[in-house]
Amino acid sequence: MVKTLVGLKSETYEHPFDREALDRLKRVSGVDRVTNFLLNWTFVNWHLIELQGSHFRITRESCPELYSLIEEVEETLDITDRPKVYTQWGYNINGYTTGTKDNTLMMLNSGAIDLLTDNQLKYIVGHEMGHIKSNHVLYHMMAEFLPSIISLIPGAKILSAPIQLALFYWQRMSELTADRAGLLACQDKEATLQAIVKMAGLPLKYFDSINEEAFLAQAEEFKKMHEGFINGAMANISIMTSTHPWTVFRAAELIKWINSGEYDRILSGTKVKQCDPDNGGCGKIVSIDTSVCPRCGNTEFKLM
């Protein structure tokens, strides 16, 4: 049974590369001005309207099973700023989150829904919810639209290069934090690794015989190949404008985190109780310190 992580803070599982990269980004001159410009750029609002008008929205009425899965992930990660969730046609296993704090949208590719088991899909949904919980969405949107902004301003490409490189580097590192959120959402190590293997390109005909150990061996071999300064520098240069780190690197970092014991510590350290349904309660899982259920107002609880 998946444990509800009431009171979970993103800082608890944040990857240090993410934190360091964001601190570096915020120190780059001009970032604040670009952020303010983006928030007031009419095209961004038009883009969000277009997404909402062109894709299928997941609601309790339109797609109850998928809505229930998404709602379960939100409850597990204690997400309060819940996004509107849409699907888009595409058979790569992926999703993304965009928008503003007041209008956050999650897009799920149809391939992720069709090709993954429920627990594997929870990892993908939890990954995107992790971006929301960590307040990544604004800077992700900056990375998405900055090239378009720059193209409108003569001579801006050279001047904005430090911002772009810092922004893309942080975006790649933020994926490592979101991967941890995805694992916490499904709480199934095997399903998480299988989802990553599928994202890495495993052919559909082999989905029933996934060998996670072989993929982990590939990840370990990859890390050893690129530990040297020269190889590492060349590898970083090769993806400096990419939005995601290499898939095998992501798997290796996630396994490293699991082996550190931090994943199990978070699961075991969360103390919760249930609003007692046998005494008029709604069954909501709440923090051990809660005295009044925030959903129904009941004051009767039972320990879990």
VENLINFEN-V197707 format. One record per pair of residues at least 12 apart in sequence whose ideal C-beta (glycine too) atoms are under 8 Angstrom apart, sorted by the first residue. I is the first residue (numbers start at 1). J is the second residue. Records with the same first field share a line. If there is no record, write none. Layout:
I: J  J
//
This chain:
2: 72  76  186  187
3: 76  187  267  270  272
4: 75  76  78  270  272  285
5: 76  77  78  184  266  267  270
6: 78  270  272  285  286  287
7: 78  270  287
8: 77  78  133  184  266  270
10: 130  133  134  135  177  181
12: 266
13: 177  180  181  184  257  262  263  266
14: 134  177  180
15: 173  176  177  180  253  257
17: 173  176
18: 134  170  173  174  176  177
20: 173
21: 166  169  170  172  173  174
22: 139  170  173  174
24: 166  169  170
25: 139  163  166  167  169  170
28: 162  163  166
29: 162
30: 159  160  163
31: 163  166
34: 142  146  149  160  163
35: 138  142
37: 149
38: 141  142  145  146  149
39: 100  138
41: 145  149
43: 145  148
44: 100  141  145
47: 145
48: 98  99  100  103  105
51: 86  98  105  107
52: 84  86  105
55: 86  87  88  107
56: 86  87
57: 84  85  86
58: 70  85  86  87  108
66: 113
67: 85
69: 118  121  122  125
70: 85  125
72: 122
73: 122  125  126  129  185  186
74: 129
75: 285
76: 126  184  185  187
77: 126  129  130  133  181  184  185
79: 129  132  133
81: 101  104  132
83: 97  99  104  105  106  128  129  132
84: 103  104  105  106
85: 105  106  107  108
86: 105  106  107  108
87: 107  108  109  110  113
88: 107  108  109  110
89: 109  110
90: 109  110  111
91: 109  110  111  114  115
92: 109  111  199
93: 109  111  112  115  116  124  195  198  199
94: 109  111  112  124  199
95: 107  108  109  112  124  125  127  128
96: 128  140
97: 128  131  132  136  137  140
98: 137  140  141  144
99: 137  141
100: 137  138  141
101: 137  138
104: 132  137
106: 125  128  129  132
108: 124  125  128
112: 124
115: 198  204  207
116: 195  198
117: 191  194
119: 186  188  191
120: 186  191  192  194  195  198
121: 195
122: 182  185  186  188  191
123: 182  183  185  186  188  191  192  195
124: 182  195
125: 182  185
126: 181  182  183  184  185  186
127: 175  178  179  181  182  185
128: 178
129: 181  185
130: 177  178  179  180  181  182  185
131: 174  178  181
133: 181
134: 174  177  178  181
136: 174  177  178
139: 167  170  171  174
140: 171  174
142: 167
143: 167  168  171  243
146: 160  163  164  167
147: 164
150: 164
164: 241
165: 240
168: 240  241  242  243
169: 240
171: 243  244
172: 239  242  243  244  245
173: 245
175: 244  245  250
176: 245  250  253  254
179: 250  253  254
180: 254  257  263
182: 195
183: 254  258  263
184: 263  266  267
187: 267
189: 258
190: 212
192: 254
193: 212  215  216  251  254  255
194: 210  212
196: 215  247  250  251  254
197: 210  212  215  251
198: 210
199: 247
200: 215  247  248  251
215: 248  251
216: 251  252  255
218: 248
219: 248  249  251  252  255
220: 252
222: 246  248  249  252
223: 249  252
271: 287  288
272: 285  286  287  288  304
273: 285  286  287  288  290  301  302  303  304
274: 286  301  302  303  304
275: 293  295  296  298  300  301
276: 298  300  301  302
278: 302
279: 298  300
280: 296  298  300
281: 293  296  298  300  301
282: 295  296  298
284: 296
285: 304
286: 301
//
